[in-house]
Amino acid sequence: MDINFAVIIGAFNAAKSIAEYFGLIESLGTKVDKLISVELDAAFRTLKQSQISLNEQQTLLREARASFNKAICLEKDDERLVIAYIGLSLCHYQLGDIANAKNTLV
């Protein structure tokens, strides 16, 4: 029995494309976009938590600052990038680092 690997690979690629089209599996690009947006989303969640917390405010602000820094490196969307810079500046300001708060927005 002669197995034609080109036919098998072609059938696999066709099945994969059909599954992606119908949303059964996510494309690599979609997964990467989700990973990119995670840092900014996490930064905002942590920043909101810092507003509520009494005992952990400084720690949460530092965590938010780190997530905003990562988001700035990852974000492709201009709007989200500007928001990340503003969030980073706000974290610096709330932590008493006025010089970096100003420098972030320059």
Helices and strands as residue ranges (DSSP letters): H 5-21, H 28-52, H 57-74, H 78-94, H 98-105
